[in-house]
Amino acid sequence: MKKLLILVTMLLATLSVIAQSHLYKGRYTNSSDIMYIFDGKHVYKGRYTNTSDIIYTFDGIIPFCFFVIL
């Protein structure tokens, strides 16, 4: 599960430049189903971007070749 979360976060990092990206549980995009939010630098647990909810922080740019290694 942790590897999956890291992989999804890395993919969101490459796709998200300005806008926030959300990871939902289930197949619908209800705001009550948001599991994680990525704003380009931080990954938050839950649907709010409180500093206490930060679970990962990215510093710099993740190179695309990193995904080939995974």
N, C-alpha and C positions, 0 to 999 in steps of 0.2 A: 504494500500500500504506500509506503514511504517513497519507494522508487517511482511509482506511478505519479504521485504528487509532484515530485521533483521534475519528472519528465513533462508533465502537463504545464508546470510553472515555466520551464525553459521554453516550451513551445509558445506559451503566451508572451514570453519576453520578446521573442522574435517577431511576433505578430502585432504587438501593442507598442505604439510609439507615443501617442498622446492620450487616447481614450482609455478608460478603465475596461478591463476584461473580467468577466464573471465566469465561474465554474458552477453549474447548477447540478443538483441531484435530480434524477429523473429526466424525462424528455421534454418537459415544458420549461419555459423561462419565466416562472413566477418569482417575484422578488422574495417571497418567503422561502424559496428553495435554493437560494444562493449559499454555496458552501465556502467559496474562496473568492477574493477580489485581488486583482493585480493591477497596480496603477503605474507600472513602468519601473518602479524601484522597490516597492514593498509588496509582499503577499500577506493579505489579512485573512484571518479565519472568521467566517460569518459574513453578514451583509453590510457591516459598518466599517468605516476606515478609522477606527480608534487606534491610537498608538499602543494601547495595551493589547490589541488583537494582532499585532505584527508577528508573523511566524518565520518569515524569511526576508532578507534584505539583499538586493543586488547592487554591487558597486562596479560601475563601468559597463562595458558592452560585452555580451556573451558572443563569442565567435561562432559562426555557422558550423564550422568543422567540428565543434564540440558534439553536435548531434550525431555525426557520423560515428563517433566513438561509442556512443550509447547504443 
